[in-house]
């Protein structure tokens, strides 16, 4: 996400390294805010996460001896979201060589400052330390008790006199969430709310802008939440037959093992691994990435699917026969999936689905996947065409692999 203004990263006096990154107005709104609690409520594509990642690096390189905590509810979800983003930014800045990285401890050091990446499933490191800055990404995942515990840790001495701050970022999917009721609406918290939308990020691809703007014709709640960043409540959610788990079954104990693949380019390409055991399904996200050519995807499949698992079938979007054929020639067992939407949704609903906890985009899409309303406000049998890439991959795989007798084996020896 880019905009027209620029922000600099400074270095120490011994090694001067001047680098710039373009930043949206959301970055500057956060940097200029002096409140100790800064709430970033925004729609999709508003640059709130990207801007906060830039701001953290601006502090890390520009201020001295600061302790910075970046946290999500779970460490696995942090690894495949913010940590990936931060690594992307330091490579764009070409400053990796200036950072001392402790990979096991998930610490970055520079000129007396520290960034620690943590999850509240790692409370020993996160809650028992003091910090100058804390960023709670996807803050709606946390409880109010989590927030209070972290706020108590916002007390590391500031040697330059700058105020310690806590940043929260999220999509406003619940108008009754504690963030609104106990932070934004409670004036004793000394919080400031920054609201951002896709319109604050003029460098979004035109196709993605159109996708967001089309939401107003599909569902007003979706339009308000994901395009306009307004507090709202998701209604008419498609799936309720799922939960989040921390364990993954062994292939040998599964009736079926298979994969679901949804092709994309400007939209994410999504890949799921699925294990079926009786009437239960386990799912984990393997890939969710934009700008992937088929050549890129084949390389990625080679690293994600071990040789022993290439006997299992990948069910992919039937509208991409050329891509399917190219992947097949690269040595993967892949076939066109049944794409009937309602039949696919019905197939998924026949199982209890267990989502691995680090599958953050599966969880996000499951929570958002909802039925459309017509112009009269009546719910119709058609899901909203947004945040559905892994949901498409899921139904491709489950419907095609379990159709007919419901006991199709997809293991090959």
C-alpha positions in Angstrom: 0.0 0.0 0.0 1.5 3.2 -1.1 0.7 6.9 -1.1 2.4 10.1 -2.2 4.1 11.2 1.0 7.3 9.8 2.4 8.7 8.8 5.8 12.3 8.4 6.7 14.2 5.8 8.8 17.2 7.2 10.6 20.3 5.3 11.8 23.0 5.8 14.3 25.8 8.3 14.0 28.4 5.6 13.2 26.5 4.3 10.2 24.2 6.7 8.4 21.6 4.9 6.3 18.9 7.1 4.7 15.9 5.2 3.4 12.3 6.1 2.6 9.0 4.5 2.4 5.9 6.1 1.0 3.0 6.3 3.5 -0.7 7.1 3.6 -2.4 9.7 5.7 -3.2 7.0 8.2 0.5 6.8 9.2 0.7 10.5 9.8 -2.5 10.5 11.8 -1.1 7.9 14.1 2.3 9.5 14.4 0.9 12.9 15.3 -1.6 11.6 17.9 -0.5 12.2 21.6 -3.1 10.1 23.3 -1.8 7.0 25.2 -4.4 4.7 23.5 -4.9 5.0 19.8 -7.7 2.9 18.3 -7.4 2.2 14.6 -10.9 1.2 13.3 -10.9 0.7 9.6 -12.3 -1.1 6.6 -10.4 -3.5 4.4 -7.5 -2.0 2.4 -7.4 1.2 4.5 -3.7 0.8 5.2 -4.1 0.7 9.0 -1.9 -2.4 9.6 0.6 -1.3 7.0 0.7 2.2 8.4 1.2 0.9 12.0 4.0 -1.4 10.8 5.7 1.7 9.2 5.2 3.7 12.4 6.8 0.9 14.6 9.8 1.0 12.3 9.9 4.8 12.4 10.1 4.6 16.2 12.5 1.6 16.2 15.1 3.4 14.0 14.3 7.0 15.0 14.0 7.0 18.8 16.5 5.7 21.3 16.3 2.8 23.7 12.6 2.0 23.2 10.9 -1.3 24.0 8.2 -2.2 21.5 5.8 -5.1 21.8 3.8 -6.3 18.8 1.1 -8.8 19.8 -1.8 -10.9 18.5 -3.9 -13.3 20.4 -1.8 -16.3 19.3 1.8 -16.4 18.2 1.1 -18.6 15.1 -1.3 -16.0 13.8 1.3 -13.3 14.4 3.9 -15.2 12.4 1.9 -15.3 9.2 0.6 -11.8 9.4 2.5 -9.0 11.1 5.9 -10.7 11.2 5.7 -11.3 7.4 4.7 -7.7 6.9 7.5 -6.3 9.0 10.0 -8.5 7.2 8.7 -7.2 3.9 9.1 -3.6 5.0 12.7 -4.0 6.3 13.6 -5.6 3.0 12.0 -2.7 1.1 14.1 -0.4 3.3 17.2 -2.5 2.8 18.0 -2.3 6.5 18.1 -5.9 7.5 21.9 -5.8 8.0 21.4 -3.1 10.7 19.1 -5.3 12.8 20.3 -7.9 15.3 17.7 -10.6 15.1 17.1 -13.3 17.7 15.0 -15.7 15.7 14.0 -18.1 18.5 13.1 -15.3 20.9 11.4 -13.3 18.1 13.4 -10.2 19.1 14.9 -7.4 16.9 17.5 -5.1 18.3 18.8 -1.8 17.0 20.8 1.0 18.7 19.5 0.1 22.1 15.9 -0.4 21.0 13.9 -3.7 21.0 11.0 -5.1 19.1 9.5 -8.3 20.5 6.8 -10.2 18.6 4.5 -12.2 20.9 1.2 -13.8 21.4 -1.0 -14.1 24.5 -0.5 -17.8 24.2 3.1 -16.9 25.3 2.1 -14.9 28.5 5.4 -15.2 30.3 7.3 -13.0 27.9 4.5 -10.7 27.0 2.8 -9.9 30.4 5.9 -9.9 32.6 7.7 -7.1 30.9 7.5 -3.3 30.6 7.1 -1.5 27.2 7.1 1.9 25.7 4.9 1.0 22.7 2.4 -1.9 22.3 0.6 -2.7 19.1 -2.4 -5.1 19.4 -3.1 -6.2 15.8 -6.6 -7.7 15.2 -7.6 -6.3 18.6 -11.1 -7.8 18.4 -9.5 -11.2 19.0 -8.5 -10.1 22.6 -10.6 -9.9 25.7 -10.9 -6.8 27.8 -8.9 -8.6 30.5 -6.1 -9.0 27.9 -6.2 -5.3 27.2 -6.0 -4.3 30.9 -3.1 -6.7 31.5 -1.2 -5.2 28.6 -2.0 -1.7 29.5 -0.5 -2.2 32.9 2.8 -3.1 31.1 2.9 0.3 29.2 5.3 1.6 31.8 8.9 1.4 30.6 10.8 4.6 31.3 11.0 6.9 28.3 14.4 8.6 28.3 13.5 11.1 25.6 10.3 12.2 27.4 7.9 10.9 24.7 4.7 9.4 25.9 4.2 5.7 26.0 1.5 4.5 23.6 -0.8 1.6 22.8 -2.2 1.0 19.3 -5.2 -1.2 18.5 -6.1 -2.1 14.9 -9.1 -4.1 13.7 -12.2 -4.3 11.4 -15.3 -3.3 13.4 -17.4 -6.4 13.1 -19.3 -6.1 16.4 -21.0 -2.9 17.5 -21.2 -4.2 21.0 -17.5 -5.1 21.3 -15.6 -4.1 24.5 -13.3 -1.9 22.4 -16.3 0.4 21.6 -18.1 0.2 24.9 -15.1 0.3 27.3 -12.4 2.2 25.3 -13.9 4.5 22.7 -17.1 5.4 24.5 -15.4 5.6 28.0 -13.9 9.0 28.1 -11.8 8.1 31.1 -9.5 6.0 28.9 -7.9 9.0 27.2 -8.2 7.2 23.9 -8.3 8.6 20.4 -10.1 6.8 17.5 -8.7 7.0 14.0 -11.2 5.8 11.4 -9.9 4.8 7.9 -11.4 3.4 4.7 -10.1 2.3 1.3 -10.5 5.9 0.3 -7.5 6.8 2.5 -5.4 4.5 0.4 -5.4 5.9 -3.2 -2.9 3.3 -4.4 -5.1 0.3 -4.0 -5.6 -1.7 -7.3 -8.7 -0.6 -9.2 -10.1 -4.1 -9.2 -9.9 -4.3 -5.4 -11.6 -0.9 -5.1 -14.4 -2.1 -7.3 -14.8 -5.3 -5.2 -15.2 -3.1 -2.1 -17.6 -0.7 -3.7 -19.7 -3.6 -5.0 -20.4 -4.5 -1.4 -23.0 -1.8 -1.2 -25.1 -3.7 -3.7 -24.7 -7.0 -1.9 -25.1 -6.3 1.8 -25.2 -3.0 3.7 -23.7 -4.4 6.9 -20.7 -5.7 4.9 -20.4 -2.4 3.1 -20.4 -0.4 6.4 -17.9 -2.7 8.1 -15.5 -3.7 5.4 -15.6 -0.6 3.1 -16.5 2.3 5.4 -15.0 1.0 8.7 -18.3 1.6 10.6 -19.2 -0.2 13.7 -21.7 -2.9 12.8 -22.8 -6.5 13.3 -22.5 -9.3 10.8 -25.8 -11.0 10.1 -26.9 -14.2 8.3 -23.5 -15.9 8.6 -23.4 -19.1 6.5 -21.4 -21.4 8.8 -21.9 -22.2 12.4 -20.5 -25.8 12.4 -16.9 -25.0 13.2 -14.4 -24.3 16.0 -10.8 -23.5 16.5 -8.3 -26.2 17.6 -4.6 -26.5 18.4 -3.9 -30.0 17.2 -3.7 -31.7 13.8 -4.6 -35.3 13.0 -2.1 -37.8 11.6 -2.7 -38.8 8.0 -2.9 -42.4 8.9 -5.9 -41.7 11.2 -7.9 -39.9 8.5 -10.4 -41.5 6.1 -9.5 -38.9 3.4 -6.7 -36.4 2.9 -7.1 -33.8 0.2 -6.5 -30.2 -0.7 -8.6 -27.3 -1.9 -7.1 -24.6 -4.2 -8.7 -21.3 -5.3 -6.7 -19.5 -8.0 -6.1 -15.7 -7.8 -3.7 -13.0 -8.8 -5.0 -9.6 -7.6 -7.1 -11.6 -5.3 -5.3 -14.1 -3.0 -4.5 -17.6 -4.2 -5.7 -19.8 -1.3 -4.7 -23.4 -0.5 -6.2 -25.6 2.3 -5.1 -29.0 3.5 -8.1 -31.0 4.7 -8.3 -34.2 6.8 -11.6 -36.1 7.0 -12.4 -38.5 9.8 -16.0 -39.8 9.8 -18.2 -36.7 10.1 -15.4 -34.4 11.2 -13.1 -32.2 9.1 -9.8 -30.7 10.1 -8.6 -27.7 8.0 -5.4 -25.7 7.9 -4.3 -22.8 5.7 -1.2 -23.4 3.7 -1.3 -20.5 1.3 -3.0 -17.1 1.1 -1.0 -14.8 -1.2 -1.6 -12.3 -4.0 0.3 -11.7 -7.3 1.2 -15.3 -7.8 1.7 -16.6 -11.4 1.2 -20.3 -12.1 5.0 -20.7 -12.2 5.1 -19.1 -8.7 2.3 -21.3 -7.5 4.0 -24.5 -8.7 7.2 -23.6 -6.9 5.2 -22.9 -3.7 3.2 -26.1 -4.0 6.6 -27.9 -4.1 7.5 -26.5 -0.7 4.1 -26.8 0.9 3.1 -30.3 -0.2 5.8 -32.9 0.8 6.6 -35.7 -1.7 4.7 -38.3 0.3 1.5 -36.2 0.2 1.5 -35.7 -3.6 -0.6 -38.8 -3.9 -3.4 -36.9 -2.4 -5.7 -34.9 -4.7 -5.8 -31.1 -5.0 -9.3 -29.9 -6.0 -9.1 -26.6 -7.9 -11.3 -24.1 -9.6 -12.7 -25.8 -12.7 -12.8 -22.5 -14.6 -9.0 -22.6 -14.9 -8.3 -25.7 -17.0 -5.0 -24.5 -18.4 -3.6 -23.8 -14.9 -4.8 -27.2 -13.7 -3.1 -28.9 -16.6 0.2 -27.1 -16.0 0.2 -28.0 -12.3 -0.6 -31.6 -13.2 2.4 -31.7 -15.6 4.5 -30.5 -12.8 3.8 -33.7 -10.9 0.8 -32.9 -8.7 -2.4 -34.9 -8.5 -4.9 -32.2 -9.3 -8.4 -32.2 -10.8 -11.2 -29.7 -11.5 -13.6 -29.3 -8.6 -17.4 -29.3 -8.6 -18.2 -25.5 -8.4 -22.0 -25.6 -7.6 -22.1 -23.1 -4.8 -25.2 -24.2 -2.9 -24.3 -27.9 -3.2 -20.8 -27.1 -2.0 -22.1 -25.1 1.1 -24.5 -28.0 1.9 -21.6 -30.4 1.7 -19.5 -28.4 4.1 -22.5 -28.1 6.5 -22.7 -31.9 6.8 -19.4 -31.9 8.8 -18.1 -30.5 12.1 -15.1 -28.4 10.9 -12.1 -27.9 13.1 -9.8 -25.0 12.0 -6.2 -25.0 13.1 -5.6 -21.9 15.2 -2.8 -20.5 13.1 -5.1 -20.5 10.0 -5.9 -16.9 10.5 -7.4 -16.2 7.1 -9.6 -19.3 7.2 -10.9 -18.1 10.6 -11.4 -14.5 9.3 -13.4 -15.7 6.3 -15.5 -18.2 8.3 -16.5 -15.4 10.7 -17.4 -13.1 7.8 -18.9 -15.5 5.2 -22.6 -14.4 5.0 -25.7 -14.7 2.8 -26.7 -11.8 0.6 -29.8 -9.7 0.9 -31.9 -8.5 -2.1 -32.9 -4.9 -2.7 -36.0 -5.5 -0.5 -33.7 -6.6 2.4 -34.7 -10.3 2.2 -32.0 -12.9 2.6 -31.3 -15.0 -0.5 -29.5 -18.2 -1.2 -26.3 -16.6 -2.4 -23.2 -15.8 -0.3 -21.6 -12.3 -0.4 -18.7 -12.3 -2.9 -16.1 -11.0 -0.5 -13.6 -12.6 1.9 -14.4 -15.9 0.3 -11.2 -17.2 -1.3 -10.5 -20.0 1.2 -14.2 -20.6 1.6 -14.3 -21.4 -2.1 -11.3 -23.7 -1.8 -13.0 -25.4 1.2 -16.2 -26.1 -0.6 -14.4 -27.2 -3.8 -12.5 -29.8 -1.9 -15.1 -31.1 0.6 -18.0 -31.2 -2.0 -16.0 -32.9 -4.7 -14.2 -35.4 -2.4 -17.3 -36.4 -0.5 -19.9 -36.3 -3.2 -21.8 -39.4 -4.4 -21.6 -42.0 -1.7 -19.9 -39.6 0.6 -16.9 -42.0 1.0 -14.7 -41.3 -1.9 -11.1 -42.3 -1.2 -8.5 -39.9 -2.6 -5.4 -41.7 -1.3 -3.1 -43.3 -4.0 -0.3 -45.7 -3.4 
